[in-house]
Amino acid sequence: VQLQASGGGLVQAGESLRLSCAASGSISTIPIMSWYRQTPGKQREVVASITARGTTNVVDIVKGRFTISRDNIKNAVYLSMNSLKPEDTAVYYCKAIYSGMVYWGQGTLVTVSS
């Protein structure tokens, strides 16, 4: 499984972005897909996850602002980010867990200016 993340950029606080994670093949059988983020000097942390059945989990720090979704026809997972804050600045990665293997996308940089 190859993952390609895109959609990052520079925005001002309060604005929105939607990140996309395109998979090289069908994602309909991938049990869990997630978005993580990482800032310099810190560990990568999970932001949101979605199961194959569409059950979502979003961490408290972004709950109410971020939404994860998946499109099994387009083989993509999305992270819609609203009301962005400077502390959301990070490189965002998508991750898939499939057949006991972990796959990561290359990351997309989100920069939120105050």
N, C-alpha and C positions, 0 to 999 in steps of 0.2 A: 504494500500500500504506500503510495507516494502522496504526500499532502502539500498543497501550495497555498500559503496564506497571503492575503492581499487586503488592501483597503485602509492601511494605516496612513497617517499623515499628520500635518500640523494644524491644530484647531485652537480656538480660544475657549476659555472656560465657559461652560454652559452650552456649548455646541454639541453636535452629535456626529457619530461615525458608525458605519457598519463594516465590520470585518467579514471577509469570506475565507473559507477554507475549502478548496476544491480537491477532491480525491481522484486518484488515477483510475479507480474502479468503483464498483457498486458499494455503497455504504449501508445498504439496507440490512446487511447481516452483521455489521459492526456493532457490538453490544453497547459500547460507550464511546462517545466522542466528547472532547473537552477543549476548553480554552484555558491557557495558563498565561501568566505574565511574569516578566522579570526585569528588575532594575539593577544597575551596576552594584556589585558588592552584596547582592541579596540572592537568596534562593528563589528558584522559580516557584510560583504559587498558583494554585488552581483558582480560576475565576468562576467558571460555570461548566456544567456537564449536561449531557443529554443522552438518554438511552435509545435503543433502537425503537422502542415503543413510544418515544416522545416525552418520557418523564424527565423533567428538568430539575436541576439544582444549581442555585446561584449563591455565592458566598455573601454573607451579611453585609460586608463592606460595600458591595455594589448592588445589593438587592433593591429593587425599585427603580434602578437606573439602567441596568444591563439586562438583556434578554438573549437567551440562546435558542436557536431553532435549527432544524435540519430539513433538507429537501432531498428525499431519497431518489427523486427522478433526476435532479441535476447533480446528484452525488456531492452535495455541499453542505457545510455547516456554517452558520452565521452567528455573529455576536453583534447585536445592536446595542450601541452605547449612547445613552442620552445624558444630558446634564453633566458633561465631562468636567472633571476637576484636575488641577495640576498634578495631584497625587496619583492620577490614573496614568500618568506618563510612564511608559514601559515598552519593552518589546513583547508583543503578544504572539503566542505560539498555539497552534492547534495540535491536538494529540488524539490518536486512536489506539484503542486496545483491541486486538483481534487475534484469535488463535494463540493466546499466550504471549504475543509479541506487542511491543510498544512502538508506535510510529509517531514521529514528530515532523511538523512542517518547519520551514526555515525561519519563521518569525517575521513579523511586520511591526514597524516602529510607530507608536502613537505618542505624539508630543502635544501636551495641552498647556497653552500659555495662560498666564493669569491676567 
